[in-house]
Amino acid sequence: MSSRQLRKLQKQRELQEASKDAVRGQESEDSGEDEGPAPAVKPRVSLFAALGADGDDSDEQDEERERDEDDGGPREEEVVLPQSQPSKKSKKKKKKKSKAKAAAASGPEPAGEEEDQGGEDEIDKALKELRLSNEQISGKLASEAQSSGPARRINELLSINTYHLKVINEMRNLFGRDVIESANAEEQEEANRRTRARNAPRQVDIETFLRSAAGPKKLPEVSLRRNAFIQGREHWPRRTAGGLTMKQLRQADDGSFTEYTYVHEAEHDGVQAAFYSYVQMGDPWRLVYLLAEVPYHVSTLIQVSSVAKQDQNMALAAELCERALFTFGRVATSSFRQDIEQGRARLDFRRPENRQFWLAGYHYLKSLIRKGTYRTALEWAKLLFALDPKDPYAMRHFIHFLAIRAHEARWLVDFVDELERTSDNRDTAYLRQSVVLAKLQMNDTAGARDELRRGMQRVPWLYCALYQELGLDAPPSIWGISSQSDSRSFWVKLYIYQMKDLWNNTAAISLLQQVAKGLDRVDASSLPSDDAPPDLGATRLAYLEGQTSLLAVSPRELLDRQPNYEYDPLPPLEEENIFTCEGCRLPWREREDRANGPRGTPTAGILHMLRRRLQRGRVAGGGVMGGGGGAEDEDVDEDEIDDELIRELEGHAERGDERGMLEALMQFIRGQAGTTGEEGGGEGGAGDDDNEEDLADYEHDGHGQEGDWLPGAWPGDEDGR
């Protein structure tokens, strides 16, 4: 029998004995008294007296109290106890003076009475302390909310629901689970067909090669589903994140945000340097083979995704961007995941390691729009906007039309109102015009009419251009008012490019015509003569969109910035960047490499990069990748190792053996990363042993052997190797 049942039996026994004592005491009192002790109170007194005298049961009671606290509150028997005090006081007030004197003369109260009173005092004291602590917490939260109201409001609007970050959830809502499962079955059947035929052709497409190179080992199911950003795919290879990690940098004093950053460890930094050298060579197949060796290197994933787009394989391009975001999610900390759900997570765009997240997110966002999954696309746009208040990818110009597409009109109205209060961007006047469509979607026709009237008076040149795009005659109230400068034309063209289709419906066109008829002639001279020029974020968006009409009016001084690569478009100036690793700094060293580096062979860039890193590592007194060597490395002749490696790479280059050169380089990078004592993070294994085991399995399956097929043909290699 449990201790709780024994305690209940003990209470029942004490209650019966106390009732008998109360009856005997009442019979002995004077029959003329009109009041007597309440029998319901006396049992509780004797009950606590008995329980207080029993040491063993007291221990059991303490254990029960601890269990009750863990469960979130006291049990019902303990809550009833404070109610006994009022009845006892009322009984004492009704007693006669003679009765009170007799009781005082008879001696002190029984021990049970004192213990009961003391127990009630402790309970009351605990309740008062609890009430006081709750009031203090409430006051503190209220003061914090008052001191940082705007910041907390924008965080609330930009809070992320991770359910909506995964497109599979929206696909199931749109098409049903059965349709999605059928599509997945067809995709799996196609993958099995490629696996059976992977050794038949000598020249294959990128997708077939990458899936064949993945090998038999796949990521665990828990890693695929628990990712904060992307639900992984079953055929993705089981490899580590390759030295990509995340750490927390700082937290705001008022708790409004927490800054994080992604970090390139030694292994990842070495691969980044090799990747940059391959980009300089200009051969996409080298990047494809590099991706087969390091399948979760983010820069390579993004660059090969662009190659897949040029090959008209949009599905593969989207999948590679998904894998890049999946990699970021693998190494994300639990606190980062919680902060993005509350809109408090921040990444600094000036760090090259973080910029890859925005670029992968942008390309993935475009793929979501092509699929028509606007709710997921809106959640991603909110996330990319929330991570940096400066909005480096101008996500605000995606959010306003995605909110309409996703039927989030109420949220859009609140967001635009808050953006106008907190942002100093003058282009919010254009975003404000989408509130007209939002209120139409909310069936608030009167509010939409008022917003449209104010909009025509505020930005008449926008509506004049919109009338023209919709094939309508501009009304007399705004006729002839057009944008005269490139800055104003940029914002007008960007808005119409995003929102033209949403305005092209019967309800919106009818409202445009009705409001314009009742509007007086707008005085353009009273309005600002020009708009603020596009910032770097908006220019970067125009560059990525590739619209010639936008590029024609974009600032030339921003578009012509160098360096400018597809894996890092229009980065900040060199002095504005925050560099923590050498691999990310290489694009700014391009001119220096061209001036000092050896030329004439395809591997010149790689060899020069290695020499620079080897020299820098020796000057710093550490390993090749900047890690400190242990005592066992003191007798190693680094010059001999360096020369041997360079001779091996040059030999591969002379023979045209690009495969052997890359494998030697990857072995060198992994070996030097191992000397630093750092291991790759990520789920599903986080060490060099996993990499070596996966590489062994990869070679065991027929890859990496002499005469094995390669995708396409390497330059100058006629037999396709």
C-alpha positions in Angstrom: 0.0 0.0 0.0 1.3 3.4 -0.9 2.3 6.1 1.7 -0.6 8.3 0.4 -3.2 5.7 1.1 -1.7 5.0 4.5 -1.9 8.7 5.3 -5.5 8.9 4.3 -6.4 6.0 6.6 -4.5 7.7 9.4 -6.5 10.9 8.8 -9.8 9.0 8.9 -8.8 7.2 12.1 -7.9 10.5 13.8 -11.1 12.1 12.6 -13.2 9.4 14.2 -11.4 9.7 17.5 -11.6 13.5 17.4 -15.4 13.3 16.8 -15.9 11.1 19.8 -13.8 13.5 22.0 -15.9 16.4 20.8 -19.2 14.7 21.6 -18.0 13.8 25.1 -16.8 17.3 25.7 -20.1 18.8 24.6 -22.2 16.5 26.9 -20.1 17.7 29.9 -20.8 21.4 29.3 -23.6 23.4 30.8 -26.8 22.6 29.0 -27.9 26.3 29.3 -25.2 27.6 26.9 -26.5 28.4 23.5 -23.2 27.9 21.7 -20.6 25.2 21.7 -17.5 24.2 19.9 -18.0 23.4 16.2 -17.5 19.7 15.7 -16.1 20.4 12.2 -13.2 22.4 13.6 -12.1 20.2 16.4 -11.3 17.2 14.2 -8.9 19.3 12.1 -7.1 20.5 15.3 -6.6 17.0 16.7 -5.7 15.8 13.2 -2.7 18.1 13.0 -1.8 17.4 16.5 -1.5 13.7 15.8 0.3 14.3 12.5 2.8 16.6 14.1 3.6 14.0 16.8 4.2 11.3 14.3 7.6 11.7 12.9 7.4 9.0 10.2 4.2 10.4 8.7 5.7 13.9 8.8 8.5 12.7 6.5 5.9 11.3 4.2 4.0 14.6 4.3 7.2 16.5 3.3 7.7 14.2 0.4 4.1 14.7 -0.7 4.5 18.5 -0.5 7.6 18.3 -2.7 5.6 16.2 -5.2 2.8 18.7 -5.1 5.2 21.5 -5.8 6.5 19.6 -8.8 3.0 19.1 -10.1 2.4 22.9 -10.0 0.4 23.4 -6.8 -0.9 21.9 -3.5 -3.4 19.1 -3.2 -7.1 19.7 -2.3 -6.6 18.7 1.4 -4.0 21.4 1.9 -6.0 24.1 0.3 -9.0 23.6 2.6 -6.9 24.2 5.8 -6.9 28.0 5.9 -10.7 27.9 6.0 -10.7 26.5 9.5 -9.3 29.7 11.0 -12.4 31.9 10.5 -14.8 29.4 12.1 -12.4 29.1 15.1 -12.3 32.8 15.6 -16.1 33.1 15.4 -16.4 30.4 18.0 -14.0 32.2 20.4 -15.9 35.5 19.9 -19.2 34.0 21.0 -17.8 32.5 24.2 -18.7 34.2 27.4 -16.2 36.0 29.6 -16.5 33.4 32.3 -15.9 30.6 29.9 -12.7 32.4 28.6 -11.5 33.0 32.2 -12.0 29.3 33.1 -10.1 28.3 30.0 -7.3 30.7 30.9 -7.1 29.4 34.5 -7.1 25.8 33.3 -3.7 26.3 31.6 -2.3 26.8 28.1 -4.0 25.5 25.0 -3.2 22.0 23.9 -0.2 21.4 21.7 -2.4 20.5 18.8 -4.0 23.9 18.9 -0.6 25.7 18.8 0.6 23.6 16.0 -2.6 24.2 14.0 -2.3 27.9 14.5 1.4 27.9 13.6 0.7 25.8 10.4 -2.0 28.3 9.3 0.4 31.2 9.9 3.0 29.5 7.7 0.5 29.0 4.9 -0.7 32.5 5.1 2.8 33.8 5.0 3.7 31.6 2.0 0.6 32.9 0.2 1.5 36.5 0.9 5.0 36.0 -0.3 3.7 34.3 -3.4 1.3 37.1 -4.1 4.1 39.7 -3.5 6.5 37.9 -5.9 3.8 37.8 -8.6 3.2 41.5 -8.2 6.9 42.2 -8.5 7.2 40.1 -11.6 4.2 41.7 -13.2 5.6 45.2 -12.4 8.9 44.3 -13.9 7.4 43.0 -17.1 5.2 46.1 -17.3 8.2 48.4 -16.9 10.2 46.4 -19.5 7.3 46.6 -22.0 7.0 50.3 -21.4 10.7 51.0 -21.7 11.1 49.1 -25.0 7.6 49.1 -26.5 8.4 49.7 -30.2 11.1 47.0 -30.2 8.8 44.4 -28.6 6.0 45.3 -30.9 8.1 44.7 -34.1 9.4 41.5 -32.5 5.8 40.4 -32.0 4.9 41.1 -35.6 8.0 39.3 -36.8 7.7 36.2 -34.6 8.1 33.1 -36.7 6.0 30.0 -36.7 8.4 27.2 -37.6 5.4 25.1 -38.8 5.0 27.6 -41.7 8.7 27.5 -42.6 8.4 24.0 -44.0 6.7 23.9 -47.4 5.5 20.3 -47.0 3.0 21.5 -44.4 1.4 24.0 -46.8 1.6 21.5 -49.7 -0.4 19.0 -47.6 -3.0 21.7 -46.7 -3.3 22.6 -50.4 -3.3 19.2 -52.1 -3.9 16.7 -49.4 -1.6 14.1 -47.8 -2.4 11.4 -50.4 -1.3 13.5 -53.3 1.9 14.5 -51.6 2.7 10.8 -50.7 2.0 9.8 -54.3 4.4 12.4 -55.6 7.0 11.3 -53.1 6.6 7.7 -54.3 7.1 8.7 -57.9 10.2 10.7 -56.9 11.6 7.7 -55.0 10.9 5.4 -58.0 12.8 7.9 -60.3 15.7 7.9 -57.8 15.9 4.1 -57.8 15.9 4.1 -61.6 18.9 6.5 -61.6 20.6 4.3 -59.1 20.2 1.2 -61.2 21.5 3.0 -64.3 24.2 5.1 -62.7 27.1 3.0 -64.1 25.6 2.7 -67.6 26.2 6.1 -69.1 29.6 7.8 -69.3 28.2 11.3 -69.4 25.3 12.2 -67.1 23.5 15.3 -65.9 24.3 17.0 -62.6 21.4 15.6 -60.7 22.2 12.0 -61.5 25.9 12.4 -60.7 25.2 14.1 -57.3 22.7 11.5 -56.3 25.0 8.7 -57.4 27.9 10.2 -55.5 26.0 10.4 -52.3 26.6 6.7 -51.4 24.3 4.3 -49.5 24.4 6.0 -46.1 21.7 8.6 -45.5 21.0 11.0 -42.6 19.0 9.7 -39.6 15.2 10.3 -39.7 15.4 12.5 -36.6 17.9 14.8 -38.3 15.7 15.2 -41.3 12.5 16.1 -39.4 13.8 18.1 -36.4 15.5 20.8 -38.5 14.3 24.2 -37.7 14.3 25.5 -41.3 13.9 22.6 -43.8 12.6 19.1 -43.7 15.5 17.1 -45.1 15.2 14.6 -48.0 15.8 10.9 -47.6 18.5 10.7 -50.3 20.7 13.4 -48.9 24.1 11.9 -47.9 25.2 11.2 -44.4 28.0 13.7 -43.9 28.8 16.3 -41.2 28.3 20.0 -41.7 32.1 20.2 -42.4 33.2 22.7 -39.7 30.2 25.1 -39.8 29.0 26.0 -36.3 27.0 28.7 -34.6 27.6 30.8 -31.5 25.9 33.5 -29.5 27.7 36.9 -29.5 25.7 39.3 -27.3 22.3 40.1 -25.9 20.6 43.5 -25.7 20.3 45.0 -22.2 16.5 45.2 -22.5 16.2 41.7 -23.9 14.8 42.9 -27.2 17.3 40.9 -29.3 20.1 38.4 -29.2 22.9 38.4 -31.8 24.2 35.1 -33.2 26.7 34.3 -35.9 27.7 31.3 -38.0 31.4 30.3 -37.7 33.7 28.7 -40.2 36.1 26.4 -38.4 39.4 25.3 -39.8 38.0 22.5 -42.1 35.3 24.7 -43.5 37.7 27.6 -44.0 40.0 25.4 -46.0 37.2 24.1 -48.3 36.1 27.7 -48.7 39.5 28.6 -50.0 39.5 25.7 -52.4 36.0 26.7 -53.6 37.1 30.2 -54.3 40.0 28.9 -56.4 37.6 26.7 -58.4 35.3 29.7 -59.0 38.3 31.5 -60.4 38.9 28.7 -62.9 35.4 29.2 -64.3 34.6 25.5 -64.9 31.3 24.5 -63.3 32.0 20.8 -63.3 34.9 21.2 -60.9 32.4 22.7 -58.5 30.0 19.8 -59.1 32.7 17.3 -58.2 33.7 19.4 -55.1 30.1 19.3 -54.0 30.2 15.5 -54.3 33.1 15.5 -51.9 31.7 18.1 -49.4 27.9 17.8 -49.9 27.1 20.4 -47.1 29.4 23.2 -48.1 27.0 26.1 -48.4 28.9 28.3 -50.9 29.3 25.3 -53.3 25.6 24.4 -52.9 24.5 27.9 -53.9 26.9 28.1 -56.8 25.9 24.7 -58.2 22.3 25.7 -57.7 23.0 28.6 -60.2 24.6 26.1 -62.6 21.4 23.9 -62.3 19.3 27.0 -63.2 21.4 27.5 -66.3 20.8 23.8 -67.1 17.0 24.5 -66.8 16.8 22.1 -63.9 14.8 24.3 -61.5 13.9 21.4 -59.2 17.5 20.6 -58.6 18.3 24.3 -58.1 15.6 24.6 -55.4 16.7 21.3 -53.7 20.3 22.5 -53.4 19.1 25.8 -51.8 17.1 23.6 -49.4 20.1 21.6 -48.5 22.1 24.8 -47.8 19.3 26.0 -45.5 19.1 22.5 -44.0 22.9 22.8 -43.2 22.3 26.1 -41.4 19.5 24.5 -39.4 21.7 21.5 -38.4 24.1 23.7 -36.6 21.6 26.2 -35.2 21.5 26.3 -31.4 18.3 25.7 -29.4 18.3 29.3 -28.1 18.5 30.6 -31.7 15.5 28.6 -32.6 13.6 29.9 -29.6 14.6 33.5 -30.5 13.5 33.3 -34.1 10.1 32.1 -32.9 9.9 35.3 -30.8 11.4 37.6 -33.4 14.5 38.3 -31.3 17.2 36.6 -33.2 19.7 38.7 -35.1 22.6 38.0 -37.6 25.1 40.6 -38.7 25.1 40.9 -42.5 28.6 42.3 -42.4 29.9 38.9 -41.6 30.4 36.8 -44.8 29.5 33.6 -43.0 26.1 35.0 -42.3 25.4 36.4 -45.8 25.1 32.9 -47.2 22.0 32.4 -45.2 20.3 35.4 -46.8 21.3 34.3 -50.3 20.1 30.8 -49.9 16.9 32.0 -48.3 16.3 34.4 -51.2 16.7 31.7 -53.9 14.5 29.4 -51.8 11.9 32.1 -51.5 11.7 32.5 -55.3 11.2 28.8 -55.7 8.3 28.9 -53.2 6.7 31.7 -55.2 7.0 29.6 -58.3 5.2 26.8 -56.6 2.5 29.0 -55.3 3.1 28.3 -51.7 2.8 31.9 -50.6 2.2 31.3 -46.9 5.6 29.5 -46.5 7.2 32.2 -48.7 5.8 34.9 -46.4 7.2 33.2 -43.3 10.6 33.1 -44.9 10.5 36.7 -46.0 9.6 37.7 -42.4 12.5 35.7 -41.1 15.0 37.2 -43.5 13.7 40.7 -42.6 13.8 40.1 -38.8 17.4 38.9 -38.8 18.8 42.3 -39.6 16.9 45.5 -39.1 18.7 47.2 -42.0 17.0 44.7 -44.4 20.0 43.9 -46.6 17.9 42.0 -49.1 15.0 44.5 -49.1 12.6 41.8 -47.9 10.0 44.5 -47.2 9.3 44.6 -50.9 8.4 40.9 -50.8 6.5 41.0 -47.6 3.7 43.3 -48.7 2.7 41.4 -51.8 3.2 37.9 -50.2 0.9 38.9 -47.3 -1.9 39.7 -49.8 -1.2 36.4 -51.6 -1.3 34.5 -48.4 -4.4 36.2 -47.1 -2.7 37.8 -44.2 -4.3 41.2 -44.7 -4.8 42.1 -41.0 -1.1 41.3 -40.2 0.0 43.4 -43.2 -1.9 46.5 -42.0 -0.3 46.2 -38.6 3.2 45.6 -40.1 3.0 48.7 -42.4 1.8 50.9 -39.5 4.7 49.8 -37.3 7.1 50.1 -40.2 6.1 53.7 -40.8 6.6 54.5 -37.1 10.0 52.9 -36.7 11.7 53.0 -40.1 13.4 56.0 -41.8 13.1 54.5 -45.3 11.0 56.8 -47.5 10.0 53.9 -49.7 7.5 52.9 -47.0 5.1 55.4 -48.7 4.9 52.9 -51.6 4.5 49.9 -49.4 1.6 51.8 -47.8 -0.4 51.5 -51.0 -0.7 47.8 -50.6 -2.9 48.5 -47.6 -5.7 49.4 -50.0 -5.7 45.8 -51.3 -5.4 44.5 -47.8 -8.5 46.3 -46.7 -10.4 45.2 -49.8 -9.4 41.6 -48.8 -10.8 42.4 -45.3 -14.1 43.6 -46.9 -13.4 47.1 -45.5 -14.4 49.0 -48.6 -14.7 52.4 -46.8 -11.2 52.0 -45.3 -9.8 51.0 -48.7 -11.4 54.1 -50.3 -9.8 56.4 -47.7 -6.4 54.8 -48.1 -6.6 55.1 -51.9 -7.6 58.7 -51.7 -4.6 59.6 -49.4 -2.3 57.5 -51.6 -3.2 59.3 -54.8 -2.5 62.6 -53.1 0.8 61.3 -51.6 2.3 59.4 -54.5 0.3 60.4 -57.6 3.1 59.5 -60.0 2.8 55.9 -58.8 -0.9 55.7 -59.6 -0.3 57.4 -63.0 2.1 54.7 -63.9 -0.2 52.0 -62.5 -3.1 53.2 -64.7 -0.8 52.9 -67.7 0.3 49.4 -66.8 -3.3 48.3 -66.3 -4.3 49.7 -69.7 -6.5 52.5 -68.2 -6.7 56.1 -69.0 -5.2 58.3 -66.2 -7.9 60.5 -64.6 -7.6 64.3 -64.8 -6.8 64.5 -61.0 -3.3 62.8 -61.6 -2.9 63.0 -65.3 0.6 64.0 -66.4 2.3 63.5 -63.0 5.2 61.2 -63.6 8.5 60.3 -61.9 11.2 62.6 -63.3 14.3 61.1 -61.6 16.0 57.6 -61.6 15.5 57.3 -57.8 11.7 57.9 -58.0 11.5 55.7 -61.1 13.3 52.9 -59.3 10.7 52.7 -56.5 7.8 53.1 -58.9 9.0 50.3 -61.2 9.9 48.0 -58.3 6.4 48.4 -56.8 4.6 47.8 -60.1 6.8 44.8 -60.9 5.7 43.2 -57.6 2.1 44.3 -57.4 0.8 44.8 -60.9 -1.0 41.4 -61.0 -2.7 42.0 -57.6 -4.2 45.3 -58.8 -5.5 43.8 -62.0 -8.8 42.6 -60.7 -12.4 43.9 -60.9 -12.7 45.1 -57.3 -9.4 47.1 -57.4 -9.9 48.6 -60.8 -13.5 49.7 -59.9 -12.2 51.3 -56.7 -9.4 53.1 -58.7 -11.9 54.6 -61.1 -14.4 55.6 -58.4 -11.9 57.4 -56.2 -10.2 59.1 -59.1 -13.5 60.7 -60.3 -14.2 62.3 -57.0 -10.7 63.6 -56.4 -9.6 67.1 -57.1 -6.5 67.9 -59.1 -3.4 67.0 -57.1 -0.9 69.8 -56.6 2.4 68.1 -57.4 4.4 71.2 -56.5 3.6 70.8 -52.8 5.0 67.3 -52.8 8.7 66.3 -52.4 10.6 66.8 -55.6 12.5 63.5 -55.4 12.7 60.3 -53.4 15.7 58.9 -51.5 18.0 56.9 -53.8 17.9 53.1 -53.6 20.0 51.7 -50.8 22.4 48.8 -51.3 19.8 46.3 -50.2 17.2 47.4 -52.8 19.9 47.5 -55.4 21.0 44.0 -54.5 17.4 42.9 -54.9 17.2 44.5 -58.4 20.4 42.8 -59.3 19.2 39.4 -58.2 15.9 39.8 -59.9 17.7 40.6 -63.2 14.9 42.9 -64.5 16.4 45.2 -67.1 13.9 48.0 -66.3 15.0 48.0 -62.7 18.7 47.7 -63.5 18.5 50.7 -65.9 17.5 53.0 -63.0 19.7 51.4 -60.3 22.7 53.4 -59.0 25.6 52.5 -61.2 28.1 53.1 -58.4 26.5 50.3 -56.4 26.1 47.9 -59.3 29.8 48.3 -60.4 31.2 47.4 -57.0 33.9 44.7 -56.9 34.2 41.9 -55.9 30.8 40.7 -57.0 30.1 36.9 -57.2 27.0 34.9 -57.5 27.7 33.3 -54.1 28.0 36.7 -52.5 26.3 39.4 -54.6 27.2 43.0 -54.0 28.8 42.6 -50.6 29.6 45.6 -48.3 32.9 47.4 -48.7 36.0 45.6 -47.5 36.4 48.0 -44.5 32.7 47.4 -43.5 33.1 43.6 -43.4 33.9 41.6 -40.2 36.3 38.9 -41.2 37.1 36.0 -38.9 38.6 33.6 -41.4 40.9 33.8 -44.4 38.7 31.9 -46.8 36.0 34.6 -46.7 38.6 37.3 -47.3 40.0 35.8 -50.5 37.7 37.7 -52.9 39.2 41.0 -51.7 42.7 39.6 -52.3 42.0 38.8 -55.9 44.1 41.6 -57.4 47.0 40.8 -55.0 46.8 37.1 -56.0 46.8 38.0 -59.7 49.9 40.2 -59.2 52.0 37.8 -57.1 50.6 34.3 -57.9 52.0 31.9 -60.4 50.0 31.5 -63.6 50.0 29.1 -66.5 48.4 26.0 -65.0 44.8 25.3 -64.0 45.8 24.8 -60.4 47.9 28.0 -60.1 45.2 29.6 -57.9 45.0 26.7 -55.5 48.8 26.3 -55.2 49.2 30.0 -54.5 46.5 30.0 -52.0 48.1 27.0 -50.2 51.5 28.7 -50.1 49.9 31.9 -48.6 48.1 29.9 -46.0 51.2 27.8 -45.1 53.4 30.9 -44.7 50.7 32.6 -42.6 50.4 29.5 -40.4 54.1 29.3 -39.7 54.3 33.0 -38.9 51.4 32.6 -36.5 53.2 29.6 -34.9 50.3 27.3 -35.5 49.1 24.7 -38.0 48.4 25.3 -41.7 44.8 26.3 -41.0 45.7 28.5 -38.1 45.4 25.8 -35.4 48.1 25.3 -32.8 50.1 22.1 -33.3 50.8 19.8 -30.4 54.1 18.7 -29.0 54.1 15.7 -31.3 54.3 18.0 -34.3 57.6 19.7 -33.3 59.8 17.2 -35.1 57.8 17.5 -38.4 59.5 19.4 -41.2 56.7 21.6 -42.5 58.7 22.7 -45.5 59.1 19.1 -46.6 55.4 18.4 -46.2 54.5 21.6 -48.1 56.9 20.8 -51.0 55.6 17.2 -51.2 52.0 18.3 -51.3 52.7 20.9 -54.0 54.7 18.4 -56.1 51.8 16.0 -55.9 49.3 18.6 -57.0 51.5 19.8 -59.8 51.9 16.2 -61.0 48.1 15.8 -61.1 47.8 19.1 -63.0 50.4 18.0 -65.6 48.6 14.7 -66.2 45.2 16.5 -66.4 44.0 14.4 -63.4 41.6 16.8 -61.8 40.1 14.0 -59.7 43.4 13.1 -58.1 44.2 16.8 -57.5 40.9 17.4 -55.8 41.2 14.3 -53.6 44.7 15.2 -52.6 43.6 18.7 -51.7 40.6 17.5 -49.7 42.8 15.0 -47.8 45.2 17.8 -47.0 42.3 20.1 -45.8 40.8 17.4 -43.6 44.2 16.5 -42.2 45.1 20.0 -41.2 41.6 20.6 -39.7 42.2 17.5 -37.6 45.5 19.0 -36.1 43.5 21.9 -34.6 41.5 19.5 -32.5 38.2 20.8 -34.0 35.5 18.6 -35.2 32.7 19.3 -37.6 29.3 20.0 -36.0 25.9 18.8 -37.0 23.6 16.0 -36.3 24.3 12.5 -37.4 28.0 12.4 -36.6 30.4 15.2 -35.9 34.0 14.0 -36.4 36.6 13.3 -39.0 36.1 9.6 -38.5 32.7 9.9 -40.0 34.1 11.7 -43.0 36.8 9.1 -43.5 34.2 6.3 -43.1 31.9 7.9 -45.6 34.7 8.5 -48.0 35.7 4.8 -47.7 32.1 3.7 -48.4 32.1 6.1 -51.4 35.2 4.5 -52.9 33.9 1.0 -52.0 30.8 1.6 -54.1 32.9 2.1 -57.2 33.7 5.8 -57.1 37.1 7.3 -57.1 38.6 4.4 -58.9 40.7 4.5 -62.1 38.5 4.8 -65.2 35.3 5.6 -63.3 32.9 7.9 -65.2 32.5 11.6 -64.5 29.8 14.1 -65.3 30.5 15.4 -68.8 34.1 15.7 -69.8 36.9 17.7 -68.1 38.5 20.4 -70.3 41.1 18.8 -72.5 40.1 15.3 -71.5 38.6 13.5 -74.5 37.9 10.2 -72.9 35.5 11.8 -70.4 37.5 11.2 -67.3 
